[in-house]
């Protein structure tokens, strides 16, 4: 049994199984059945209740179990949870699976154009931390997880080497 949350607010319980070019199962305890054809790695054609749907996988993050799909040109953000995710949430252990990051390192040699955070700054996953210029391109280094900046080692205007520690969490 899976729980699928659509656009962060509507949840569906499902046990739909694929069987070749068809699918069958329950969706919120209602029996569903239809056909699905894989066009390529990210495109599918779906027939359900005598209606045709074009399904495109826009973005897939298997680690976080999130998915952005487009059905007939309408985007949907999906969050998938299985019985183990539900159990961890019930026990209050679901935050233990988040990444622990201790250092942000330079992915390539370059020059620090700007440091966007200071020591003691609380950052969320995806927040911009440093702008690094490499090969005449500006690269924004983002936080891979939530945390608090313990130490900023990088200095604006300084050259850095690949794998040099720039920020410590």
KELORO-641026 format. One record per residue: residue in one letter; x, y, z of N, C-alpha, C, O in turn. Coordinates in nm, 3 decimals. Layout:
BEGIN
[atom A,[X,Y,Z],[X,Y,Z],[X,Y,Z],[X,Y,Z]]
...
END
This chain:
BEGIN
[atom X,[0.085,-0.119,0.000],[0.000,0.000,0.000],[0.089,0.124,0.000],[0.186,0.132,0.076]]
[atom X,[0.056,0.218,-0.083],[0.129,0.343,-0.096],[0.036,0.461,-0.069],[-0.085,0.452,-0.091]]
[atom X,[0.094,0.570,-0.022],[0.022,0.696,-0.011],[0.088,0.793,-0.108],[0.209,0.812,-0.106]]
[atom X,[0.006,0.854,-0.194],[0.054,0.952,-0.290],[-0.008,1.086,-0.254],[-0.130,1.099,-0.255]]
[atom X,[0.075,1.184,-0.222],[0.027,1.319,-0.193],[0.047,1.404,-0.318],[0.158,1.414,-0.371]]
[atom X,[-0.062,1.464,-0.365],[-0.060,1.543,-0.488],[-0.059,1.691,-0.453],[-0.146,1.740,-0.381]]
[atom X,[0.040,1.763,-0.505],[0.057,1.908,-0.484],[0.056,1.947,-0.336],[0.015,2.057,-0.301]]
[atom X,[0.101,1.856,-0.251],[0.117,1.886,-0.109],[-0.010,1.888,-0.027],[-0.005,1.916,0.093]]
[atom X,[-0.126,1.859,-0.089],[-0.247,1.871,-0.007],[-0.347,1.757,-0.019],[-0.422,1.734,0.076]]
[atom X,[-0.352,1.685,-0.128],[-0.451,1.580,-0.144],[-0.381,1.445,-0.145],[-0.292,1.422,-0.227]]
[atom X,[-0.422,1.354,-0.054],[-0.356,1.225,-0.041],[-0.446,1.113,-0.093],[-0.568,1.113,-0.074]]
[atom X,[-0.382,1.018,-0.159],[-0.451,0.900,-0.211],[-0.381,0.775,-0.161],[-0.258,0.771,-0.159]]
[atom X,[-0.457,0.675,-0.120],[-0.401,0.545,-0.082],[-0.422,0.452,-0.201],[-0.531,0.445,-0.257]]
[atom X,[-0.316,0.380,-0.238],[-0.324,0.295,-0.356],[-0.240,0.170,-0.343],[-0.142,0.165,-0.269]]
[atom X,[-0.283,0.068,-0.417],[-0.203,-0.055,-0.431],[-0.202,-0.099,-0.577],[-0.202,-0.218,-0.607]]
[atom X,[-0.203,-0.002,-0.667],[-0.208,-0.029,-0.811],[-0.081,-0.103,-0.855],[0.030,-0.066,-0.817]]
[atom X,[-0.100,-0.206,-0.933],[0.011,-0.287,-0.985],[0.008,-0.283,-1.137],[-0.098,-0.283,-1.200]]
[atom X,[0.129,-0.278,-1.196],[0.143,-0.285,-1.341],[0.154,-0.431,-1.382],[0.220,-0.510,-1.316]]
[atom X,[0.089,-0.464,-1.494],[0.097,-0.599,-1.548],[0.110,-0.587,-1.699],[0.010,-0.586,-1.771]]
[atom X,[0.234,-0.578,-1.746],[0.256,-0.558,-1.889],[0.212,-0.420,-1.930],[0.266,-0.320,-1.882]]
[atom X,[0.113,-0.411,-2.019],[0.064,-0.281,-2.066],[-0.068,-0.242,-2.000],[-0.140,-0.157,-2.051]]
[atom X,[-0.100,-0.304,-1.885],[-0.222,-0.266,-1.813],[-0.190,-0.244,-1.665],[-0.085,-0.286,-1.616]]
[atom X,[-0.281,-0.178,-1.596],[-0.269,-0.159,-1.452],[-0.403,-0.190,-1.387],[-0.509,-0.178,-1.448]]
[atom X,[-0.394,-0.232,-1.260],[-0.515,-0.268,-1.187],[-0.486,-0.258,-1.038],[-0.374,-0.284,-0.994]]
[atom X,[-0.587,-0.221,-0.960],[-0.573,-0.212,-0.816],[-0.678,-0.122,-0.757],[-0.785,-0.102,-0.816]]
[atom X,[-0.648,-0.067,-0.639],[-0.743,0.023,-0.573],[-0.680,0.161,-0.558],[-0.559,0.175,-0.544]]
[atom X,[-0.766,0.261,-0.561],[-0.727,0.400,-0.538],[-0.830,0.456,-0.441],[-0.946,0.475,-0.479]]
[atom X,[-0.790,0.482,-0.317],[-0.883,0.521,-0.210],[-1.000,0.424,-0.201],[-1.116,0.464,-0.196]]
[atom X,[-0.966,0.294,-0.199],[-1.060,0.182,-0.184],[-1.157,0.166,-0.300],[-1.254,0.092,-0.288]]
[atom X,[-1.133,0.234,-0.411],[-1.215,0.221,-0.531],[-1.135,0.141,-0.633],[-1.018,0.172,-0.658]]
[atom X,[-1.196,0.040,-0.693],[-1.128,-0.043,-0.792],[-1.101,0.038,-0.918],[-1.191,0.103,-0.972]]
[atom X,[-0.975,0.035,-0.967],[-0.938,0.104,-1.090],[-0.867,0.006,-1.182],[-0.802,-0.089,-1.138]]
[atom X,[-0.882,0.032,-1.313],[-0.826,-0.057,-1.413],[-0.807,0.022,-1.541],[-0.893,0.102,-1.577]]
[atom X,[-0.695,0.001,-1.610],[-0.671,0.073,-1.734],[-0.551,0.020,-1.808],[-0.492,-0.081,-1.769]]
[atom X,[-0.515,0.088,-1.915],[-0.401,0.049,-1.997],[-0.297,0.160,-1.998],[-0.331,0.278,-1.990]]
[atom X,[-0.170,0.121,-2.006],[-0.061,0.218,-2.012],[0.043,0.168,-2.111],[0.082,0.051,-2.109]]
[atom X,[0.087,0.258,-2.197],[0.188,0.225,-2.298],[0.307,0.318,-2.277],[0.291,0.440,-2.270]]
[atom X,[0.426,0.259,-2.269],[0.549,0.338,-2.254],[0.593,0.383,-2.393],[0.619,0.301,-2.480]]
[atom X,[0.603,0.515,-2.412],[0.647,0.571,-2.539],[0.799,0.581,-2.540],[0.863,0.537,-2.635]]
[atom X,[0.856,0.639,-2.435],[1.001,0.640,-2.413],[1.025,0.644,-2.263],[0.931,0.623,-2.185]]
[atom X,[1.149,0.672,-2.220],[1.182,0.666,-2.077],[1.099,0.760,-1.991],[1.078,0.734,-1.873]]
[atom X,[1.050,0.870,-2.049],[0.980,0.971,-1.970],[0.841,1.003,-2.021],[0.779,1.097,-1.971]]
[atom X,[0.790,0.930,-2.117],[0.657,0.956,-2.171],[0.575,0.828,-2.176],[0.624,0.721,-2.211]]
[atom X,[0.447,0.844,-2.138],[0.355,0.731,-2.136],[0.221,0.775,-2.194],[0.188,0.893,-2.193]]
[atom X,[0.146,0.678,-2.243],[0.009,0.702,-2.288],[-0.081,0.615,-2.201],[-0.059,0.495,-2.189]]
[atom X,[-0.182,0.676,-2.141],[-0.266,0.610,-2.043],[-0.411,0.614,-2.091],[-0.457,0.717,-2.140]]
[atom X,[-0.482,0.502,-2.078],[-0.625,0.498,-2.107],[-0.695,0.450,-1.980],[-0.669,0.341,-1.931]]
[atom X,[-0.784,0.535,-1.929],[-0.858,0.505,-1.806],[-1.001,0.556,-1.824],[-1.021,0.672,-1.863]]
[atom X,[-1.098,0.473,-1.796],[-1.241,0.507,-1.813],[-1.270,0.560,-1.953],[-1.339,0.660,-1.970]]
[atom X,[-1.217,0.492,-2.054],[-1.237,0.529,-2.195],[-1.189,0.670,-2.228],[-1.236,0.731,-2.324]]
[atom X,[-1.095,0.723,-2.148],[-1.037,0.855,-2.174],[-0.886,0.838,-2.191],[-0.823,0.761,-2.118]]
[atom X,[-0.830,0.909,-2.288],[-0.688,0.903,-2.319],[-0.613,1.015,-2.248],[-0.658,1.129,-2.246]]
[atom X,[-0.496,0.981,-2.190],[-0.414,1.079,-2.120],[-0.269,1.066,-2.167],[-0.219,0.955,-2.185]]
[atom X,[-0.202,1.178,-2.187],[-0.058,1.181,-2.213],[0.011,1.213,-2.082],[-0.020,1.314,-2.019]]
[atom X,[0.105,1.129,-2.041],[0.174,1.146,-1.914],[0.323,1.163,-1.941],[0.386,1.077,-2.004]]
[atom X,[0.379,1.274,-1.894],[0.522,1.303,-1.906],[0.583,1.310,-1.767],[0.530,1.379,-1.680]]
[atom X,[0.695,1.240,-1.746],[0.770,1.251,-1.622],[0.867,1.368,-1.639],[0.962,1.360,-1.717]]
[atom X,[0.841,1.478,-1.566],[0.921,1.599,-1.579],[1.045,1.591,-1.491],[1.154,1.628,-1.534]]
[atom X,[1.027,1.543,-1.368],[1.138,1.538,-1.272],[1.114,1.421,-1.178],[1.003,1.399,-1.131]]
[atom X,[1.221,1.347,-1.152],[1.213,1.231,-1.063],[1.328,1.236,-0.964],[1.444,1.246,-1.004]]
[atom X,[1.297,1.230,-0.834],[1.399,1.223,-0.731],[1.371,1.095,-0.651],[1.291,1.096,-0.557]]
[atom X,[1.437,0.986,-0.688],[1.412,0.857,-0.627],[1.449,0.856,-0.478],[1.383,0.790,-0.398]]
[atom X,[1.556,0.929,-0.442],[1.601,0.933,-0.302],[1.494,0.993,-0.211],[1.469,0.942,-0.102]]
[atom X,[1.432,1.101,-0.255],[1.330,1.168,-0.175],[1.189,1.120,-0.207],[1.093,1.164,-0.145]]
[atom X,[1.177,1.030,-0.304],[1.049,0.976,-0.348],[0.953,1.086,-0.391],[0.836,1.086,-0.353]]
[atom X,[1.004,1.180,-0.471],[0.921,1.286,-0.526],[0.923,1.277,-0.677],[1.017,1.226,-0.738]]
[atom X,[0.817,1.330,-0.736],[0.798,1.317,-0.879],[0.718,1.437,-0.928],[0.620,1.476,-0.864]]
[atom X,[0.757,1.494,-1.039],[0.677,1.596,-1.105],[0.634,1.536,-1.238],[0.718,1.498,-1.320]]
[atom X,[0.503,1.528,-1.257],[0.451,1.473,-1.382],[0.360,1.575,-1.449],[0.306,1.665,-1.385]]
[atom X,[0.345,1.557,-1.577],[0.255,1.642,-1.654],[0.153,1.549,-1.719],[0.189,1.461,-1.797]]
[atom X,[0.025,1.569,-1.688],[-0.081,1.491,-1.749],[-0.163,1.586,-1.835],[-0.225,1.679,-1.785]]
[atom X,[-0.162,1.559,-1.967],[-0.229,1.647,-2.064],[-0.194,1.793,-2.039],[-0.282,1.879,-2.035]]
[atom X,[-0.065,1.822,-2.023],[-0.008,1.956,-2.008],[-0.034,2.023,-1.873],[-0.006,2.142,-1.858]]
[atom X,[-0.087,1.951,-1.775],[-0.107,2.005,-1.640],[-0.007,1.938,-1.547],[-0.002,1.815,-1.538]]
[atom X,[0.075,2.021,-1.477],[0.179,1.968,-1.388],[0.123,1.929,-1.252],[0.035,1.997,-1.198]]
[atom X,[0.175,1.819,-1.198],[0.140,1.772,-1.064],[0.268,1.734,-0.991],[0.355,1.668,-1.048]]
[atom X,[0.280,1.776,-0.864],[0.391,1.738,-0.778],[0.344,1.623,-0.690],[0.245,1.635,-0.618]]
[atom X,[0.415,1.511,-0.696],[0.376,1.392,-0.620],[0.482,1.358,-0.517],[0.602,1.368,-0.543]]
[atom X,[0.436,1.319,-0.398],[0.523,1.268,-0.292],[0.474,1.127,-0.261],[0.357,1.109,-0.227]]
[atom X,[0.561,1.028,-0.274],[0.524,0.889,-0.251],[0.572,0.843,-0.115],[0.682,0.876,-0.071]]
[atom X,[0.487,0.764,-0.048],[0.526,0.705,0.080],[0.477,0.561,0.081],[0.364,0.533,0.042]]
[atom X,[0.564,0.470,0.127],[0.523,0.331,0.141],[0.497,0.302,0.289],[0.503,0.392,0.373]]
[atom X,[0.469,0.175,0.319],[0.436,0.140,0.458],[0.552,0.167,0.554],[0.530,0.196,0.671]]
[atom X,[0.675,0.158,0.506],[0.791,0.183,0.592],[0.807,0.332,0.623],[0.844,0.369,0.734]]
[atom X,[0.780,0.418,0.524],[0.783,0.562,0.548],[0.677,0.601,0.650],[0.702,0.683,0.738]]
[atom X,[0.559,0.541,0.639],[0.449,0.568,0.733],[0.488,0.522,0.875],[0.460,0.592,0.972]]
[atom X,[0.551,0.406,0.885],[0.594,0.355,1.015],[0.698,0.446,1.079],[0.689,0.477,1.197]]
[atom X,[0.798,0.489,1.000],[0.901,0.580,1.052],[0.839,0.711,1.098],[0.880,0.767,1.200]]
[atom X,[0.740,0.761,1.024],[0.672,0.885,1.063],[0.594,0.865,1.193],[0.596,0.950,1.281]]
[atom X,[0.525,0.753,1.204],[0.448,0.723,1.325],[0.538,0.714,1.448],[0.501,0.759,1.556]]
[atom X,[0.657,0.656,1.431],[0.752,0.642,1.541],[0.834,0.769,1.566],[0.910,0.775,1.662]]
[atom X,[0.818,0.869,1.478],[0.892,0.994,1.492],[1.037,0.982,1.447],[1.121,1.063,1.487]]
[atom X,[1.065,0.884,1.364],[1.202,0.861,1.319],[1.225,0.902,1.176],[1.331,0.873,1.120]]
[atom X,[1.129,0.970,1.114],[1.141,1.004,0.972],[1.247,1.109,0.944],[1.295,1.117,0.831]]
[atom X,[1.287,1.189,1.041],[1.390,1.290,1.017],[1.531,1.234,1.026],[1.627,1.303,0.992]]
[atom X,[1.545,1.109,1.070],[1.678,1.049,1.080],[1.735,1.017,0.943],[1.857,1.001,0.928]]
[atom X,[1.650,1.006,0.842],[1.696,0.970,0.708],[1.753,1.089,0.631],[1.806,1.071,0.521]]
[atom X,[1.743,1.209,0.686],[1.795,1.325,0.615],[1.947,1.324,0.615],[2.010,1.271,0.706]]
[atom X,[2.003,1.382,0.513],[2.148,1.385,0.498],[2.213,1.472,0.605],[2.163,1.580,0.637]]
[atom X,[2.322,1.423,0.659],[2.404,1.503,0.749],[2.523,1.551,0.668],[2.602,1.471,0.618]]
[atom X,[2.537,1.681,0.658],[2.645,1.739,0.580],[2.737,1.813,0.677],[2.691,1.888,0.762]]
[atom X,[2.868,1.789,0.662],[2.960,1.859,0.750],[3.041,1.964,0.676],[3.085,2.063,0.735]]
[atom X,[3.062,1.944,0.545],[3.144,2.038,0.468],[3.084,2.064,0.331],[3.024,1.975,0.270]]
[atom X,[3.101,2.187,0.284],[3.072,2.221,0.145],[3.207,2.242,0.081],[3.285,2.327,0.124]]
[atom X,[3.235,2.163,-0.025],[3.365,2.170,-0.092],[3.349,2.226,-0.232],[3.243,2.217,-0.293]]
[atom X,[3.457,2.284,-0.281],[3.457,2.337,-0.418],[3.449,2.220,-0.516],[3.531,2.129,-0.509]]
[atom X,[3.352,2.221,-0.607],[3.340,2.111,-0.703],[3.444,2.117,-0.814],[3.466,2.020,-0.886]]
[atom X,[3.510,2.234,-0.827],[3.611,2.256,-0.932],[3.699,2.373,-0.891],[3.661,2.450,-0.802]]
[atom X,[3.813,2.389,-0.952],[3.895,2.507,-0.922],[3.824,2.633,-0.972],[3.754,2.629,-1.073]]
[atom X,[3.841,2.743,-0.901],[3.777,2.867,-0.943],[3.807,2.980,-0.847],[3.898,2.972,-0.765]]
[atom X,[3.727,3.087,-0.860],[3.742,3.204,-0.774],[3.609,3.231,-0.704],[3.503,3.224,-0.766]]
[atom X,[3.615,3.262,-0.575],[3.496,3.294,-0.498],[3.453,3.436,-0.533],[3.523,3.533,-0.502]]
[atom X,[3.336,3.448,-0.598],[3.284,3.581,-0.632],[3.207,3.643,-0.517],[3.212,3.764,-0.497]]
[atom X,[3.136,3.559,-0.442],[3.057,3.612,-0.332],[3.026,3.501,-0.232],[3.001,3.387,-0.272]]
[atom X,[3.026,3.534,-0.104],[2.984,3.444,0.002],[2.851,3.497,0.052],[2.842,3.610,0.100]]
[atom X,[2.746,3.415,0.041],[2.610,3.462,0.068],[2.562,3.433,0.210],[2.453,3.476,0.247]]
[atom X,[2.641,3.362,0.289],[2.602,3.328,0.426],[2.716,3.361,0.521],[2.831,3.377,0.480]]
[atom X,[2.682,3.373,0.648],[2.782,3.397,0.751],[2.776,3.289,0.857],[2.686,3.205,0.855]]
[atom X,[2.869,3.291,0.948],[2.870,3.194,1.056],[2.744,3.211,1.142],[2.704,3.322,1.174]]
[atom X,[2.683,3.097,1.177],[2.561,3.100,1.258],[2.434,3.111,1.177],[2.324,3.109,1.233]]
[atom X,[2.446,3.124,1.046],[2.328,3.136,0.959],[2.259,3.001,0.947],[2.323,2.900,0.918]]
[atom X,[2.127,2.999,0.967],[2.048,2.878,0.945],[2.010,2.873,0.797],[1.958,2.970,0.743]]
[atom X,[2.037,2.760,0.734],[2.007,2.745,0.592],[1.916,2.625,0.571],[1.918,2.528,0.647]]
[atom X,[1.836,2.634,0.466],[1.747,2.525,0.425],[1.807,2.458,0.303],[1.889,2.517,0.233]]
[atom X,[1.766,2.337,0.277],[1.811,2.266,0.158],[1.779,2.349,0.035],[1.666,2.395,0.018]]
[atom X,[1.879,2.368,-0.051],[1.860,2.444,-0.175],[1.895,2.591,-0.164],[1.898,2.660,-0.266]]
[atom X,[1.921,2.642,-0.043],[1.961,2.783,-0.027],[2.099,2.805,-0.089],[2.188,2.721,-0.077]]
[atom X,[2.116,2.920,-0.156],[2.245,2.957,-0.216],[2.343,2.992,-0.105],[2.310,3.065,-0.012]]
[atom X,[2.466,2.939,-0.115],[2.568,2.962,-0.014],[2.684,3.047,-0.069],[2.727,3.143,-0.005]]
[atom X,[2.734,3.010,-0.185],[2.853,3.074,-0.243],[2.836,3.082,-0.394],[2.779,2.993,-0.457]]
[atom X,[2.888,3.192,-0.451],[2.895,3.203,-0.596],[3.042,3.184,-0.634],[3.129,3.260,-0.590]]
[atom X,[3.067,3.082,-0.715],[3.202,3.044,-0.755],[3.215,3.061,-0.905],[3.133,3.010,-0.981]]
[atom X,[3.319,3.133,-0.949],[3.343,3.149,-1.092],[3.446,3.045,-1.134],[3.554,3.034,-1.076]]
[atom X,[3.410,2.970,-1.237],[3.502,2.870,-1.292],[3.481,2.865,-1.442],[3.367,2.857,-1.489]]
[atom X,[3.586,2.870,-1.517],[3.582,2.866,-1.664],[3.488,2.973,-1.720],[3.409,2.947,-1.810]]
[atom X,[3.497,3.093,-1.664],[3.420,3.210,-1.706],[3.268,3.192,-1.688],[3.189,3.258,-1.755]]
[atom X,[3.230,3.101,-1.597],[3.088,3.081,-1.566],[3.068,3.097,-1.417],[3.154,3.057,-1.337]]
[atom X,[2.955,3.154,-1.378],[2.921,3.166,-1.237],[2.842,3.043,-1.196],[2.743,3.006,-1.259]]
[atom X,[2.887,2.979,-1.088],[2.820,2.860,-1.034],[2.773,2.891,-0.894],[2.850,2.937,-0.810]]
[atom X,[2.646,2.867,-0.868],[2.591,2.890,-0.735],[2.595,2.757,-0.660],[2.532,2.660,-0.701]]
[atom X,[2.669,2.754,-0.550],[2.675,2.634,-0.467],[2.562,2.643,-0.365],[2.550,2.741,-0.291]]
[atom X,[2.478,2.540,-0.364],[2.360,2.539,-0.278],[2.374,2.438,-0.166],[2.452,2.343,-0.175]]
[atom X,[2.298,2.459,-0.062],[2.301,2.369,0.053],[2.231,2.238,0.018],[2.117,2.240,-0.030]]
[atom X,[2.298,2.123,0.041],[2.235,1.995,0.012],[2.138,1.949,0.121],[2.066,1.851,0.101]]
[atom X,[2.135,2.020,0.235],[2.046,1.983,0.345],[2.026,2.103,0.437],[2.096,2.203,0.425]]
[atom X,[1.929,2.092,0.527],[1.908,2.196,0.628],[2.024,2.192,0.728],[2.080,2.085,0.754]]
[atom X,[2.059,2.307,0.783],[2.166,2.311,0.882],[2.201,2.451,0.925],[2.140,2.548,0.881]]
[atom X,[2.300,2.462,1.010],[2.349,2.591,1.058],[2.498,2.600,1.024],[2.575,2.507,1.052]]
[atom X,[2.536,2.710,0.964],[2.675,2.732,0.922],[2.761,2.752,1.048],[2.737,2.844,1.126]]
[atom X,[2.861,2.664,1.066],[2.952,2.678,1.179],[3.069,2.769,1.146],[3.108,2.853,1.226]]
[atom X,[3.124,2.751,1.025],[3.242,2.828,0.990],[3.245,2.852,0.839],[3.222,2.761,0.760]]
[atom X,[3.275,2.977,0.801],[3.292,3.012,0.661],[3.442,3.027,0.637],[3.506,3.116,0.692]]
[atom X,[3.497,2.939,0.555],[3.640,2.939,0.527],[3.671,3.020,0.401],[3.774,3.086,0.392]]
[atom X,[3.580,3.014,0.304],[3.600,3.085,0.177],[3.595,3.236,0.198],[3.519,3.286,0.281]]
[atom X,[3.675,3.307,0.122],[3.679,3.453,0.126],[3.656,3.506,-0.014],[3.711,3.455,-0.112]]
[atom X,[3.574,3.610,-0.022],[3.544,3.672,-0.151],[3.674,3.716,-0.219],[3.758,3.781,-0.159]]
[atom X,[3.688,3.678,-0.349],[3.806,3.717,-0.426],[3.920,3.617,-0.423],[4.015,3.630,-0.500]]
[atom X,[3.912,3.516,-0.336],[4.020,3.416,-0.327],[4.000,3.303,-0.427],[3.887,3.264,-0.457]]
[atom X,[4.111,3.251,-0.478],[4.108,3.133,-0.565],[4.097,3.009,-0.478],[4.152,3.004,-0.368]]
[atom X,[4.024,2.908,-0.528],[4.008,2.781,-0.455],[4.040,2.666,-0.549],[4.026,2.677,-0.671]]
[atom X,[4.083,2.556,-0.491],[4.112,2.434,-0.565],[3.997,2.336,-0.551],[3.914,2.348,-0.460]]
[atom X,[3.991,2.239,-0.640],[3.888,2.137,-0.634],[3.895,2.063,-0.500],[4.004,2.029,-0.454]]
[atom X,[3.780,2.039,-0.439],[3.764,1.969,-0.310],[3.814,2.049,-0.190],[3.825,1.994,-0.080]]
[atom X,[3.845,2.176,-0.208],[3.883,2.259,-0.095],[3.756,2.292,-0.015],[3.653,2.326,-0.072]]
[atom X,[3.766,2.280,0.118],[3.650,2.308,0.204],[3.622,2.458,0.206],[3.711,2.538,0.232]]
[atom X,[3.497,2.494,0.176],[3.456,2.634,0.171],[3.372,2.674,0.293],[3.386,2.784,0.346]]
[atom X,[3.284,2.583,0.335],[3.195,2.609,0.449],[3.184,2.482,0.530],[3.177,2.372,0.475]]
[atom X,[3.182,2.497,0.663],[3.161,2.383,0.753],[3.027,2.397,0.824],[2.989,2.505,0.868]]
[atom X,[2.957,2.285,0.835],[2.828,2.282,0.908],[2.847,2.217,1.043],[2.752,2.204,1.120]]
END
